[in-house]
Amino acid sequence: MSVYENQTGDENEAVNTTGGGFGSQKDFHSTEIIGPVNRYTSGYWALSIPALMGRYLYRAAAALIQGSKNPSENRIINFFSKIGFTDKFPNLSAKLADNIYPIAVGLWMGFITTKYADRNAHDIKHLTSEALAYEFDKDPKDVGLKDFANSKNDIVVKIRKNYVKQNFWRYGIVSLFFSAFAMPKKIYDGFTKSGADTVDLGVSAFGIHLYDNVNNRTATFFEMAQQIVDQKINHSNIRGEILTPQDIMNLYDRRRRANEDAYTAPRMNSEKWANDFKVASKISHLMNQTYDNVKITEQANLTIPKLFYLWGHKLLDSENFVQDMAFVDLANKSKDMKEVKQVANDLKNGVKLEEAFAKFGIDVSQYKTIKQDEELAAASTQKIWQQAIKNPVEDQGLASDLATSNFMKNIKQKAALTPPPPSYIGKESARPETATGQTV
């Protein structure tokens, strides 16, 4: 009996593993907690919160520039008067003079927001351009904004939506610092009489947005990928870390959760989880060699863009372990992913899995699920012990057991305690000899 079918110790007990459970439902233990309040804080907040503290510097500078609060002595108004701006635009010049502080803070926060958006745009381009090139059959250098907008790759689609959504809210909040210029005169006069200014609006809006982020926000797929590439492929300020199967599984899980409302991750140590772990082990093993994290022992050309293509077009979401493993191997062998696209099209048109991959030299019979590994290991163990029973005296250890009348008892114990095969963990390479990284 497979270890994924029963964990209760009762060989006659029926076990329900529906939903990916390991063992029976009554054996599953959990601790129900709400969890920490802040599960993720974006890099934007790491920049914007300290930046907002700089508003006190601007307030001091504005006081020095404006001088006395007496409008007749206001240096800004005097300057506008000298150049004739006050005569032509009296209301606007007064608002500009009165709102030098909100303008300065708004420009500063606009600069921070633009800098962060530009930095993310750079990383998005470098993470997705090659995957888009595979999709549209063009050189990565020729991939443009139009391709990014028209892509059907669900990773790109989600990144695109998140980028537009987040920047819409951020620039919307920044615009509040300049809202004095959009207020009708009556509202503006009442607003200023209370002693408030539009910096109060902007800062309070940032606070509400941060509160929402702290309570509801988690890292996006792009943010997780950005961190993994930065630390474990490019090794920026970190050396010695390599990609692990857990990195791949967590990234895959985040993509599924972000794009599928009905997705439920399999429980750890379920049969489905173990098969996913084998796929993730293969991916991380090949990618570590591709990016020179470990010693190269085989053909390795599995890149982040290739993985994004496979995931984004749902070629690794088939719930078919054999198909997933075959696509990983085919992507690793392929230079431009045309073979992958052809197999995907063949499968869509009803070609058998074996035939579709055999065209490119991949024998799908080589891929064994965790359950098949266990069955093969159990059969091999049984064969060995059956042979030992027939010829016990040929094995000195078994002959000793026979002499002490413990032979059959020992046979049964060893057969029952056969451990899972080593392939369950995957064949991860030893620690890397070098960790130079390869820029993505």
C-alpha positions, 0 to 999 in steps of 0.5 A: 500500500502506498504511503499516500493512501494510508497513514493511520496504521490500520491496513483495512481502513479506507482512507479518503485523500480527496482534495490532496490530503495526506492520509485521512481527514481525521489525521490532518492537523492544523492550527487555525490562526488569523496570521500576522497583520502585515504579510507584505509591504511593497517597495513603493512604501519603503520609498514613499513613507520616508519621502513623506517625512521630508515634507517638514523640510519643505515647510521650513523652506516655504516659510523662508521663501515666503517670509512674513505671513503678511501678503503684502510682504509675500516674496512669491507674490512680489516676484509674480507682480514684477514679471506681470503674472499677478496682473494677468492671473490674479487668482492663480498667482495667489494660489501658487503663492499660498500652495508652494508647500503642497506643490513641492511635496506633490512634485517630490512624491510624483518623482518618487512614484515615477522613479518606482514605476520606471524601475518596475517597467524596466524589470517587467520588460526584461522578465517578459520580453523573451517570453513575448518573443516566443509568443509572437515569433520575433526577436526579443529586441523587437518586442514592444509595448504593442506586444505587451498589450496584446499578449495572451500569456496570463502572466503578462496579462496579470502583470499588465493589469497590476501595473496599470492598477497600482500606478493609477491609484498612486498617481491619483493620490499624488494628484491630491497635493495639487487639488487646490487648483481644481477646487471652486473658489468657495470650497477653496476659501472654506478649506483654507480658512480651516487652516488646512492645505492639500498636503493634508489631503495627500498624506491622509490618502497615502495613509488610507492606501497604506492601511488597505495594503497592510491588511489586504495586500500580498506579494504579486507574482511579479514581485516574487519573481523579481526577488528570486531573480535578484537574489538567486540568479543575479546574486545581487548582494547575496552569494551562495543561494541557489534556486530550490524546488520550494522557490518554483512551487511557491512561484507557481502557486502564487501565479495560480492563486492570482489568476484562478479564483477557484484554485486550491493548492494541494496539501503538503505530502499529498500525492499531488504535492509530491508529483509537483515537487518532482516537477519543481525539482527538475525545473530548479535543477536545470535552471541552476545549471543554466544560470551557472549556480552549480556545476553543469552535468547535462544540457541545460538551457531552461530560462526564466522566460521559458518558464514564464511561457510554459506557465503563462500558456498553461502548459504546466497546468494540465494536472498531468504529471507526465505531460508537465515533465515532458514539456520541461524537457522539451523547453530545455532542449528548444532554442526558440520554443517552436517545438513546444508550440508545435506539441501544444498545438498537436495535443490540442488537435487530439494527437496522443501524448506519446506521439506528440513528444516522440517527434522530438526524441522524448520518450514519455514512458521515462517519467514516473509518478511518486506512486509508480516510484513506490510500486517499483521500489516495493516490487524490487524489494519483494523480488530481492527478499523472495530470492533471499528466502529461496537461497538464504545460505548464500547471504551470510547475514541472512544465514545468521538470521536463520540460525537464530530463528529470526529470519522470516521475522526480519524479512517481513520487517525489512519489507514493511519498512522499505523507504520511499525511493530517492527520486522523490526528492529529485536529483539536485546538484551539490553546492555550487562551485561558482555563483557568478549568476547570469543577468536576466 
